[in-house]
Structure formats: structure tokens, C-alpha cells
Amino acid sequence: MFSFQNLQVWHESRCLVTRVYRLVGQLPIEERFALSDQLRRAVVSIPTNIAEGTSRFSDKEKAHFIEIAYGSLCEVYSLLVTARDLDYITDENLDDQHVQIEAVGRMLCKLRSEYLSR
């Protein structure tokens, strides 16, 4: 078992991937290679960077990858707001995702702080 598999933030970010993928499936077909693709890449990068970062040897490097994951999380939220602005998703859809995004964001900030305080 890899160390990242023990992290709640990794599990929660995987849940976010599933949720966003399901939501992306509701977007218009013309968005398949634009907004949809960007959302998928950004959301998948969150657990991926957590996994990659925790495999690093130095805490500074670990913190750096957690920062990248946090940036991808913010990108996902921004893209979801855009989808809502374009009436591709509802306010309720955005609010539902926002709750999960905030939870993952708090966990990422805590993990980053832990690495930087060692």
C-alpha cells in the first residue's frame, strides 16, 4: 500500500473526480473538447498530484505538489462557475460541488502546513 492511500484527502479528491465526471456528462456535446476536457484534466490532476507529491522524499517537494493539487482544485471551481454562467449546470449543481471542493481545499491546506512545519 502506498502512503497516499492512507490520506483522507486523496479519497475525497477521488470522490470529487467521480462527481465532476458525472456532471461533465451533462454538458452539451459541443463542449466535449473544450470545457469538458479542461474540467476532466484539472479534476484528475488533484488526486494525481497528491499521490505524486507524497512519494517525494523532501517535505518541501511534498508541499509543492500539494500546492499544485490546490491550484487544480481552484481551476475546477472556476471552470464549474463558467459552466454555470453558460447555463450548462444549475446553481444547485455548483453548490453541491462547492461543498466537496471546500472540504478538499481545507484538507490540502492542512496537509501542506504539516509538511512545511516539519
N, CA, C and O of each residue as an XYZ file, in Angstrom:
472
protein
N       0.843     -1.184      0.000
C       0.000      0.000      0.000
C       0.886      1.245      0.000
O       1.841      1.332      0.772
N       0.569      2.200     -0.864
C       1.322      3.451     -0.914
C       0.806      4.394      0.172
O      -0.356      4.309      0.571
N       1.660      5.283      0.645
C       1.281      6.166      1.749
C       0.094      7.068      1.407
O      -0.712      7.376      2.285
N      -0.026      7.496      0.154
C      -1.134      8.384     -0.203
C      -2.485      7.700     -0.049
O      -3.503      8.369      0.129
N      -2.499      6.377     -0.117
C      -3.754      5.651      0.013
C      -4.337      5.739      1.417
O      -5.511      5.432      1.623
N      -3.529      6.153      2.377
C      -3.994      6.339      3.746
C      -4.537      7.740      3.999
O      -5.071      8.014      5.074
N      -4.404      8.625      3.021
C      -4.805     10.016      3.204
C      -6.275     10.229      2.854
O      -6.723      9.881      1.762
N      -7.013     10.803      3.795
C      -8.423     11.096      3.557
C      -8.586     12.079      2.392
O      -9.548     11.981      1.631
N      -7.663     13.014      2.251
C      -7.755     13.997      1.170
C      -7.652     13.324     -0.197
O      -8.283     13.768     -1.156
N      -6.867     12.265     -0.289
C      -6.768     11.538     -1.559
C      -8.105     10.872     -1.885
O      -8.565     10.913     -3.026
N      -8.718     10.262     -0.881
C     -10.016      9.610     -1.086
C     -11.100     10.630     -1.441
O     -11.907     10.397     -2.341
N     -11.114     11.754     -0.735
C     -12.119     12.790     -1.005
C     -11.924     13.412     -2.387
O     -12.895     13.751     -3.063
N     -10.678     13.558     -2.798
C     -10.435     14.124     -4.133
C     -10.854     13.138     -5.220
O     -11.281     13.555     -6.297
N     -10.740     11.854     -4.958
C     -11.231     10.847     -5.910
C     -12.747     10.919     -6.025
O     -13.297     10.756     -7.114
N     -13.424     11.162     -4.906
C     -14.885     11.340     -4.945
C     -15.243     12.554     -5.798
O     -16.208     12.528     -6.562
N     -14.453     13.615     -5.657
C     -14.683     14.808     -6.459
C     -14.515     14.494     -7.944
O     -15.282     14.991     -8.768
N     -13.533     13.686     -8.290
C     -13.337     13.286     -9.688
C     -14.609     12.638    -10.220
O     -15.090     12.992    -11.296
N     -15.143     11.701     -9.473
C     -16.356     10.998     -9.899
C     -17.521     11.962    -10.064
O     -18.257     11.895    -11.049
N     -17.683     12.849     -9.107
C     -18.793     13.812     -9.155
C     -18.672     14.735    -10.365
O     -19.653     14.981    -11.066
N     -17.465     15.241    -10.603
C     -17.268     16.167    -11.719
C     -17.438     15.428    -13.048
O     -18.035     15.971    -13.977
N     -16.936     14.231    -13.152
C     -17.117     13.464    -14.387
C     -18.601     13.251    -14.687
O     -19.021     13.364    -15.838
N     -19.380     12.951    -13.679
C     -20.817     12.777    -13.890
C     -21.468     14.078    -14.333
O     -22.335     14.081    -15.207
N     -21.051     15.171    -13.735
C     -21.597     16.475    -14.096
C     -21.189     16.865    -15.515
O     -21.994     17.414    -16.267
N     -19.954     16.583    -15.875
C     -19.461     16.890    -17.215
C     -20.269     16.143    -18.271
O     -20.455     16.636    -19.383
N     -20.741     14.965    -17.921
C     -21.558     14.199    -18.851
C     -22.854     14.897    -19.234
O     -23.489     14.535    -20.224
N     -23.248     15.898    -18.452
C     -24.468     16.659    -18.731
C     -24.218     17.863    -19.635
O     -25.164     18.486    -20.116
N     -22.954     18.190    -19.864
C     -22.643     19.364    -20.679
C     -22.971     19.083    -22.140
O     -22.983     17.927    -22.563
N     -23.237     20.131    -22.911
C     -23.552     19.945    -24.334
C     -22.401     19.275    -25.084
O     -21.234     19.422    -24.719
N     -22.744     18.557    -26.108
C     -21.766     17.815    -26.899
C     -20.696     18.739    -27.485
O     -19.542     18.340    -27.638
N     -21.083     19.968    -27.809
C     -20.098     20.894    -28.399
C     -19.007     21.293    -27.406
O     -17.986     21.857    -27.799
N     -19.218     21.005    -26.133
C     -18.209     21.314    -25.115
C     -17.290     20.123    -24.827
O     -16.434     20.204    -23.947
N     -17.461     19.023    -25.557
C     -16.696     17.818    -25.270
C     -15.188     18.051    -25.326
O     -14.451     17.474    -24.527
N     -14.721     18.877    -26.243
C     -13.278     19.078    -26.393
C     -12.821     20.439    -25.876
O     -11.688     20.848    -26.128
N     -13.667     21.119    -25.179
C     -13.285     22.419    -24.624
C     -13.441     22.372    -23.108
O     -12.571     21.863    -22.401
N     -14.534     22.895    -22.625
C     -14.766     22.986    -21.185
C     -14.744     21.612    -20.517
O     -14.145     21.457    -19.453
N     -15.378     20.631    -21.116
C     -15.427     19.279    -20.538
C     -14.028     18.693    -20.387
O     -13.678     18.155    -19.337
N     -13.246     18.804    -21.432
C     -11.901     18.243    -21.405
C     -11.040     18.938    -20.360
O     -10.289     18.285    -19.635
N     -11.147     20.246    -20.283
C     -10.356     21.001    -19.305
C     -10.765     20.635    -17.884
O      -9.911     20.488    -17.010
N     -12.059     20.489    -17.652
C     -12.544     20.086    -16.325
C     -12.014     18.709    -15.947
O     -11.553     18.505    -14.824
N     -12.077     17.782    -16.866
C     -11.596     16.421    -16.579
C     -10.108     16.416    -16.245
O      -9.683     15.780    -15.280
N      -9.328     17.124    -17.044
C      -7.881     17.157    -16.786
C      -7.573     17.797    -15.439
O      -6.719     17.312    -14.697
N      -8.266     18.879    -15.127
C      -7.999     19.584    -13.869
C      -8.391     18.738    -12.659
O      -7.641     18.660    -11.686
N      -9.558     18.108    -12.717
C     -10.016     17.365    -11.549
C      -9.190     16.100    -11.323
O      -8.951     15.714    -10.179
N      -8.754     15.456    -12.395
C      -7.926     14.264    -12.258
C      -6.553     14.619    -11.700
O      -5.921     13.807    -11.025
N      -6.103     15.813    -11.980
C      -4.785     16.219    -11.512
C      -4.721     16.390     -9.993
O      -3.629     16.390     -9.423
N      -5.856     16.533     -9.335
C      -5.847     16.723     -7.874
C      -5.352     15.461     -7.160
O      -4.325     15.526     -6.484
N      -6.036     14.316     -7.279
C      -5.515     13.129     -6.586
C      -4.175     12.660     -7.151
O      -3.370     12.064     -6.436
N      -3.939     12.929     -8.434
C      -2.680     12.523     -9.044
C      -1.506     13.265     -8.411
O      -0.479     12.658     -8.109
N      -1.653     14.572     -8.210
C      -0.575     15.349     -7.586
C      -0.417     15.013     -6.115
O       0.694     15.068     -5.588
N      -1.505     14.667     -5.442
C      -1.390     14.214     -4.050
C      -0.547     12.943     -4.008
O       0.372     12.820     -3.199
N      -0.874     12.004     -4.889
C      -0.126     10.742     -4.933
C       1.343     10.975     -5.277
O       2.235     10.437     -4.622
N       1.583     11.776     -6.305
C       2.964     12.022     -6.702
C       3.729     12.769     -5.621
O       4.883     12.451     -5.335
N       3.091     13.753     -5.026
C       3.768     14.549     -4.010
C       4.154     13.757     -2.778
O       5.246     13.932     -2.238
N       3.273     12.898     -2.338
C       3.581     12.131     -1.126
C       4.679     11.104     -1.362
O       5.228     10.549     -0.410
N       4.999     10.849     -2.621
C       6.082      9.908     -2.917
C       7.446     10.580     -2.886
O       8.474      9.904     -2.933
N       7.460     11.892     -2.808
C       8.728     12.630     -2.796
C       9.407     12.476     -1.439
O       8.750     12.205     -0.433
N      10.714     12.648     -1.418
C      11.464     12.440     -0.191
C      11.513     13.677      0.690
O      11.484     13.562      1.915
N      11.586     14.850      0.092
C      11.683     16.050      0.928
C      10.291     16.625      1.192
O       9.408     16.580      0.336
N      10.124     17.159      2.382
C       8.845     17.776      2.746
C       8.554     19.004      1.889
O       7.395     19.306      1.606
N       9.601     19.708      1.479
C       9.412     20.869      0.613
C       8.812     20.447     -0.727
O       7.896     21.097     -1.230
N       9.321     19.371     -1.298
C       8.762     18.862     -2.554
C       7.329     18.368     -2.359
O       6.464     18.604     -3.202
N       7.087     17.687     -1.252
C       5.738     17.207     -0.958
C       4.771     18.382     -0.907
O       3.694     18.333     -1.501
N       5.155     19.429     -0.202
C       4.308     20.619     -0.084
C       4.068     21.245     -1.457
O       2.968     21.721     -1.738
N       5.082     21.246     -2.302
C       4.946     21.825     -3.644
C       3.868     21.102     -4.454
O       3.055     21.747     -5.117
N       3.856     19.791     -4.404
C       2.848     19.036     -5.154
C       1.449     19.230     -4.573
O       0.460     19.204     -5.305
N       1.368     19.422     -3.273
C       0.066     19.708     -2.649
C      -0.416     21.079     -3.124
O      -1.610     21.278     -3.345
N       0.509     22.019     -3.281
C       0.151     23.335     -3.827
C      -0.367     23.212     -5.259
O      -1.315     23.904     -5.633
N       0.231     22.359     -6.045
C      -0.230     22.138     -7.417
C      -1.636     21.543     -7.396
O      -2.496     21.948     -8.178
N      -1.869     20.588     -6.505
C      -3.200     19.989     -6.375
C      -4.226     21.057     -5.987
O      -5.350     21.057     -6.488
N      -3.832     21.959     -5.098
C      -4.731     23.036     -4.675
C      -5.039     23.967     -5.857
O      -6.176     24.405     -6.029
N      -4.031     24.258     -6.654
C      -4.251     25.084     -7.848
C      -5.220     24.427     -8.812
O      -6.075     25.100     -9.387
N      -5.098     23.134     -8.992
C      -6.034     22.403     -9.850
C      -7.439     22.427     -9.269
O      -8.418     22.520    -10.010
N      -7.543     22.345     -7.964
C      -8.844     22.428     -7.301
C      -9.509     23.777     -7.583
O     -10.704     23.838     -7.872
N      -8.740     24.843     -7.498
C      -9.274     26.178     -7.802
C      -9.660     26.281     -9.277
O     -10.658     26.916     -9.617
N      -8.884     25.668    -10.135
C      -9.205     25.644    -11.562
C     -10.545     24.945    -11.801
O     -11.366     25.420    -12.586
N     -10.761     23.821    -11.122
C     -12.030     23.095    -11.252
C     -13.192     23.982    -10.849
O     -14.201     24.053    -11.551
N     -13.049     24.657     -9.722
C     -14.143     25.520     -9.269
C     -14.413     26.631    -10.280
O     -15.568     26.908    -10.604
N     -13.363     27.264    -10.775
C     -13.529     28.333    -11.744
C     -14.226     27.837    -13.009
O     -15.094     28.518    -13.555
N     -13.845     26.658    -13.467
C     -14.475     26.086    -14.667
C     -15.937     25.739    -14.415
O     -16.774     25.886    -15.306
N     -16.246     25.282    -13.210
C     -17.642     24.997    -12.874
C     -18.470     26.275    -12.823
O     -19.630     26.283    -13.236
N     -17.882     27.350    -12.320
C     -18.576     28.645    -12.323
C     -18.851     29.073    -13.758
O     -19.933     29.572    -14.070
N     -17.869     28.875    -14.628
C     -18.062     29.194    -16.043
C     -19.201     28.365    -16.631
O     -20.038     28.886    -17.368
N     -19.229     27.089    -16.306
C     -20.306     26.213    -16.793
C     -21.667     26.708    -16.304
O     -22.655     26.664    -17.037
N     -21.705     27.174    -15.071
C     -22.953     27.729    -14.545
C     -23.307     29.035    -15.257
O     -24.466     29.260    -15.605
N     -22.324     29.883    -15.469
C     -22.559     31.151    -16.167
C     -23.117     30.925    -17.571
O     -23.889     31.736    -18.080
N     -22.721     29.827    -18.181
C     -23.195     29.492    -19.524
C     -24.502     28.685    -19.491
O     -24.985     28.224    -20.525
N     -25.056     28.526    -18.300
C     -26.293     27.756    -18.087
C     -26.156     26.293    -18.473
O     -27.136     25.660    -18.867
N     -24.946     25.749    -18.363
C     -24.738     24.325    -18.604
C     -25.045     23.504    -17.358
O     -25.457     22.348    -17.451
N     -24.839     24.114    -16.189
C     -25.186     23.469    -14.932
C     -25.999     24.465    -14.104
O     -25.988     25.668    -14.368
N     -26.693     23.950    -13.113
C     -27.536     24.801    -12.273
C     -26.757     25.343    -11.081
O     -25.659     24.881    -10.772
N     -27.347     26.325    -10.425
C     -26.770     26.830     -9.175
C     -26.659     25.705     -8.159
O     -25.684     25.628     -7.411
N     -27.652     24.840     -8.133
C     -27.640     23.710     -7.191
C     -26.482     22.762     -7.495
O     -25.809     22.287     -6.580
N     -26.249     22.486     -8.782
C     -25.107     21.642     -9.163
C     -23.795     22.258     -8.671
O     -22.939     21.564     -8.120
N     -23.652     23.546     -8.875
C     -22.436     24.236     -8.453
C     -22.301     24.210     -6.939
O     -21.219     23.947     -6.415
N     -23.386     24.479     -6.237
C     -23.347     24.466     -4.770
C     -22.955     23.093     -4.238
O     -22.179     22.991     -3.287
N     -23.486     22.044     -4.846
C     -23.147     20.684     -4.420
C     -21.656     20.415     -4.577
O     -21.031     19.828     -3.694
N     -21.098     20.836     -5.681
C     -19.666     20.630     -5.916
C     -18.830     21.525     -5.003
O     -17.752     21.135     -4.555
N     -19.333     22.719     -4.736
C     -18.593     23.670     -3.918
C     -18.340     23.116     -2.521
O     -17.269     23.329     -1.953
N     -19.313     22.411     -1.967
C     -19.152     21.815     -0.639
C     -17.971     20.838     -0.647
O     -17.127     20.874      0.248
N     -17.915     19.972     -1.654
C     -16.825     18.994     -1.753
C     -15.497     19.691     -2.031
O     -14.465     19.300     -1.487
N     -15.519     20.704     -2.862
C     -14.296     21.446     -3.189
C     -13.736     22.129     -1.947
O     -12.529     22.094     -1.709
N     -14.599     22.746     -1.160
C     -14.134     23.381      0.081
C     -13.529     22.369      1.043
O     -12.503     22.638      1.668
N     -14.158     21.210      1.163
C     -13.646     20.175      2.064
C     -12.261     19.711      1.622
O     -11.353     19.592      2.446
N     -12.098     19.450      0.336
C     -10.798     19.025     -0.181
C      -9.780     20.151     -0.002
O      -8.632     19.893      0.357
N     -10.183     21.375     -0.245
C      -9.279     22.511     -0.081
C      -8.762     22.645      1.343
O      -7.576     22.896      1.555
N      -9.642     22.480      2.314
C      -9.210     22.548      3.717
C      -8.204     21.441      4.033
O      -7.210     21.675      4.721
N      -8.466     20.249      3.532
C      -7.558     19.126      3.787
C      -6.198     19.341      3.122
O      -5.159     19.016      3.697
N      -6.216     19.885      1.920
C      -4.952     20.169      1.236
C      -4.138     21.211      1.998
O      -2.926     21.063      2.153
N      -4.796     22.253      2.468
C      -4.089     23.295      3.232
C      -3.487     22.727      4.512
O      -2.367     23.069      4.890
N      -4.241     21.862      5.170
C      -3.733     21.248      6.399
C      -2.535     20.359      6.107
O      -1.538     20.397      6.828
N      -2.631     19.551      5.042
C      -1.526     18.662      4.689
C      -0.287     19.467      4.318
O       0.822     19.124      4.728
N      -0.464     20.520      3.556
C       0.664     21.380      3.183
C       1.327     21.964      4.421
O       2.553     21.967      4.532
N       0.524     22.455      5.346
C       1.052     23.012      6.593
C       1.848     21.975      7.389
O       2.889     22.284      7.968
N       1.343     20.748      7.406
C       2.054     19.688      8.110
C       3.435     19.448      7.508
O       4.421     19.287      8.227
N       3.488     19.427      6.176
C       4.785     19.213      5.530
C       5.746     20.370      5.788
O       6.942     20.158      5.989
N       5.225     21.578      5.782
C       6.095     22.749      5.946
C       6.511     22.973      7.398
O       7.472     23.696      7.662
N       5.802     22.365      8.331
C       6.150     22.592      9.741
C       7.142     21.564     10.281
O       7.554     21.641     11.438
N       7.516     20.617      9.452
C       8.468     19.579      9.921
C       9.880     20.081      9.916
O      10.798     19.345     10.278
